[in-house]
Amino acid sequence: MEPPRRDLGHPGGALHPDESPADGALREAGEELGLGSSQLTLGQHSVDDHGGWSYTTVLAVPAGALEPADLRLNSESTGVAWVPLADPGVPLHPGLAASLDTLRPLLGVGR
């Protein structure tokens, strides 16, 4: 039997009451990857509105040198890797895969 497939995604989760998307993104990066807010520079964000609920992706770049092996993963994260956006070469989480065409231009990356 094959092991369950793990799709590559990004840290995320529901916002706490009165929490902004930026604050929630920083909290999730801290919880799931062990990153402090000073280790990230937040960029643009994209809202995927589903009429009644929405999902906001907050883009970020490392504020300095950041190696996946240096991160402290929690139980929600089974692994971390840098992958090229043009061709990740791994299965992506369906939500992330569906939003890449919207996110790439915000990152200054073409198809």
N, C-alpha and C positions, 0 to 999 in steps of 0.2 A: 504494500500500500504506500502511495506517495504521501509525503508530509503535506500539510495544508499550505496552500500558496500564500505568500506574504507579499502584498502589494506595497510599493514604496509610496509614502505620503509625506506629510509634514506635521509638526506639532499643531494641535488644535483641540477645541472643545467648546462647550457652551460658556457663554459669558455669565459671570456672577451678576446679581442685581446691581444696577447703577454702574457697571463696569464698561468702560469704553472698549471698542475693538482693539485699539493699540495697547491698552493696559492688559486686556485679556491675552493678547498675543505674547506679550512679555511674560505674563504669569505662566502660560502654557510652555513657553520655551524654557523657563526655569524649572517647572515641574517635570517635563518630559526629557529635557536634555541637560539640565544642570547649568544653564546659561544665566548669567546675571544681566540685568538691563544695560550695564555699561559695556557689555561685550557685543551688543548689537546696535546697529543704526537702522532705525525704522524708515521705510520709504513709503511709496504709494500704497493704496489699498484698492481692492476691487470688491464690490458688493454683488452677490448673486442672489437676487430677490425672487422668492417663490410665492409671493402673495400670501402673507400670513406668517411667513418666517423667512429669514435671509441668512446667508453665510457670508461673512466678510473675511477675505484673505488679506492679511497685512504683510507686505513684503519687507524683508530685512536683509542686510548684508552684515558680515562680521565687521566689528569696529577695529579689529586687529587680526593677527594670525590666529587661525582656528582650525584645528585638525580633528576630524571625526573621532579618532582614538582618544582624544582628551576629554570628550564629553561624558557626563554621568547620566546614563539612561535610567529611566524608571520602568515599571512593569508595562507601561503602555508603548514603550519603544523597544523593539527587539534588535535594532541595528541602525546605523547611520552611515551615509555615504554621500560624497559629492558626485553628481552625475550631470552630464551635459544636457541642457534643455532641448537642444535640437534633436538629439537621439539618445534618450536615457539608457537604452539597452537593457532595461529591466521592466517588469510589469509595474505600472503605476496604479495607485488607488484610483478607482473610477471617477471620483469627484475631482481629484487633481488632474487626471487626464482630460476630463471634459472642460476644465477651466484654463488649460495651458494656452490656447489660442488667445484668450483675453489677457493672460498674465505676461506672456512673452514681450509684447510691446511696452508694457509698464516697466519691464526690466531692461529695455533697450536691446532685446534679443529678437532676431527674426525667426521665422519658422525653422 
